[in-house]
Amino acid sequence: MRKNITFFLGTATGVCLTLLVAGPQSTHVVAAAMAAVESNSSTYSKLNLFGDVFERIRTSYVEKPDDGKLMEGAINGMVSSLDPHSRYMNAKGWKDMQETTHGEFGGLGIEVTMEDGLVKVVTPIDDTPASRAGIMSGDLITQIDDDAIRGLTLSQAVAKMKGPPDSKIRLKIARKGATAPIDLALVREIIRVKPVRYHTEGGDIGYIRITSFNEQTTDGLHKAIASISKEIPSQNLAGYVVDLRNNPGGLLDQAVSVSSTFLARGEVVSTRGRTPQET
């Protein structure tokens, strides 16, 4: 016997949802619908809570806050909670990233990320103030010019480390295995990133180090291969060692281009999304 049942479920927005279900699967359909409504209700409840906190800070904080900075901080927190590699970039952050991938900027010469509220060194760039000062991959920068890092966003910390050439900066670093913090005094320089370095080994091996994937990487790789070919005739070339240690990444199209230089065919990179259309 076919039985139609109508359920009216109130939603957080005050709109009634009508479900028409029939047959033995009615219970499952209604349960799924109710779960979805409860989930939405919980989400809207948290959004209301966010609005309450935002308004309380605006009206009651000891100093009048900047609404734009409050919202940007909330967005930063939301995006950074996804995984260590996701971050929100405002217009200035986007400009800074383009500056870095272009391969020339003013600063110390370190690739960094944020970890537990501190700036973590991914890698120092070769032949820069950071590498000459002995900064190492994995170091945690805790202070910049006596100002604590904790409480700053990654973009704010990076902005403090950048500056005009010949200007001085002091860093306090926590290093695994060190018994005390390390104090360093550095002088900023114009950082011109050379993403590719190379030499020959043993008369038959070409060694190529790729330190980052910026706009010059593929051209630098091709020049390295051409130079190595002049030193080692093709009949004597045993192969290449491509050194990617401590490479923090960079432009995807450059990474694909570098891979394609050595791979004659096959898939280089693919993506998987939440929906089939994104694959």
N, C-alpha and C positions, 0 to 999 in steps of 0.2 A: 504494500500500500504506500503510495507516494504521499509524503507529508511535507508541506511547506511551513516553515517557521520564520517569523520575522522578529529580529532582535533590534532594539534601539539602544545604542551605546552612546553615552555622553562623552565628548572629547574635551581636551583642555581648552580648545578654542570656542567651546559652546555650540558646535555644530553636531547634529545627530548623524550617526553612521547607521545605515540600514543594510542588513545582510539577509539575503534570501538563500536558504540552504535546503537541500532535500536529500533523502536517502540515508544510508547507514553512516556516511562520512560526515554527517552534520556536526557531530561533537568535535571532530578534529578541526573543521573549518572555523567553528565558533571559537575554539580554544586559541587557534592561531591568530584570529582577528583580535581577540581580547588581549593576547600577549603583545601584539603590535601596538594597540592603543595604550597599554600600560607603559610600554617602552617610550612611546612618544610623550606620554604624560610625564615620565621621569625626566626626559630631556628638557621639556619646557619648564619643569620645576627647577632644574639646575640653571637654566637660562634666566629665570626669574631671580634665583639666588645671586647669579652674577650681577644682574642689574641692581639688586639691593646693595651688594658689596661696593659696586662702582659708585653708587649714589652716596653711600655712607662715607667713602674716602673723599669724594668731592666736597662734601659739606662739613666733615668733622676732622679731617687730617690736620695736624698742627700747622702745616704750611699749605697754601693753596696749590694743588697739583695741576700739571698740564694735562688736559683731557686727552690730547693726542698721544702723549707719551704713555698715559695709562692704558689706552686701547692698544697701542703698539706693543707694550709689555705683555698684555694679555694674549695677543696674537702670537708673539714670540714663544710664550710658555706653551700654548696649545700645539704649535708646530714642532717645537723641540721635544715634546713628549712622545712623538711618533716613533722616532728612531734617532741614532746619533748623527745621521747624515742629512736630515731634513732641517731646513731653517728658513725663516721668513726674511726677505730682503726688501727694505724700502728703497726709495730712489737712490739714496746715497750708497746703500749696501750694494745695489746693482752696479752702480758706477765703479765702486771699488773692485768688485769682482771682474768687471771688464778690464780695468786697469791691470789687474794681476794676470789675467789670461793674455793680455796684449804683450806682456813680457817686460814691462818697464814701470817702476814705481819707486817712490822714496820711502826708505824705512830701514829695517834691520836685516831682512832676508830670511824670514822663517815662515814656514807653512804651519798654521795652528788650527786647533779645533777647541771646543768647549767640553770639559768633563768635570762633573761634580762641582760646578760653579767656578772652576779655575780654567785658565788657558793652558791647554796641553800642546806641546810642540810635536807636530807630525814629523817634520824634518827641517833642518837648517839647509838653506840653499848654498851650494858650493861657492867659495870665494866671496863671502859677504861678511859684514860685521858679526853676524850671529855665529857663523861657522868658525871664524877666526877667534871668537871669544870662548869657544869650546862648548856652546849650547848643543845639547844632544837630543835625539829623538826620544820622546817619552818624558822629558822634563816638564814640570808644572810651574808656570809663572804665577806667583802669588801676589806680587806687588809691582807696580810701575811707578817710579819716582815717588816712593813712599805711600802711594795710594793703593788700597787693597783692591784686588781684582774681583773678589766675591761681591755680587750685587750688580756687576756690569754685564751687559750682553757681549757676545763675541764681537759684534760690529763695533761697540764702544771701546772694547779693549784694543782691537786692531787699530782703531783711529788714534788712540793714545800712543801706540808704538810708532805710527807713521809721523813724519815731520820733515822739515827742510833739511837738505844736506848739511853736514858739519854740526848739527845740533846734538846735544848730549842727552842721554837717557840712562836711568838706572833700573835694573831689574833684580828682583829677588826670586830665586828659583829653588824649588824643592825637587830633589833628585832621589830616585830609588837607590837605597844603599848608602846614601850620604847621611852623616850623623847630625848635620846642621844645615840650615838654608845657605845657599850660595848667592853672594852679592856680586853683581857684574855691572860695570860701567861701559857703555858703548857709545859710539858716535855714528849717527845715521849717515847713509850714503844713498845715492841714486842706484837702485837695484836694477841691473839689466840681467834678466834671467837668460842664461844660456842652457836651454833644456837638454842639449845633446853634447856629450864629450866622448872622445874615442881615442884608441891607440891600438897597436898590434901586439900580439903575444906569441912568443916562440917562433915567429917567422911564418906561421900558417893560420893564425886565428885572429879575427877582428873582434875587438872588445868595444862595445857601444853602451854607454851609460845614458839612460833617459831619466832625467830628474823630475820632469813635469810634462803635462800635455797642454802646451799653450799654442798660440798661433804660429810659432816658429818651429814646432817640433818636427813635423814631417819634412820640411825643407832642410832642417839640420840633420835629420837622419839620412836623407839622400846625399847630402854633401859628405857625411861621414863615410857612407858606403863607397862613394866615388873616390875619396882620398885613400881609403883602405885598399881599394882595387888597384891604385897606382903603386902602392907599396908591396902588395902581394898579388902576383899574377893569378888569374882564375884557376889555372891548373894546379896551383899549389895551395889554394885556399881550402882549409879544412872546414871552416864554418864561422859563425858569429856567436859570441856571447852577448846577449842583450840584458843588461843589468837594470832591473826596475825596483831595486830595494829602496824603501822609504819614499817611493814616488806617491805623492798624495792624490794623484788623479788630475782632472782638469776637463778640457773640452772633449766630448765624446767623439766628435767627428775626427779629431786628431788621433785618438786612440784607435779608432777603426782604420784610419789611413795607415798608421804604423803597422798594425797587424796585417793589413792587406799587402804591405810591402814584402812580407815573408810568406804569406799564404796564397797559393795559386788559386784555390777554390774553397768552397764551403762557407758555412755560416760563421760570421765574425761575432755578431752580437744580436740578441733578440730580447724582447720585452714581454712580460706577462702582466696583464692588468686584471682588475676585478671583473671586468666584463670581456666577452670574446672580442668585441670590437676594438679593445685596446691592445690586443695581442698582435 
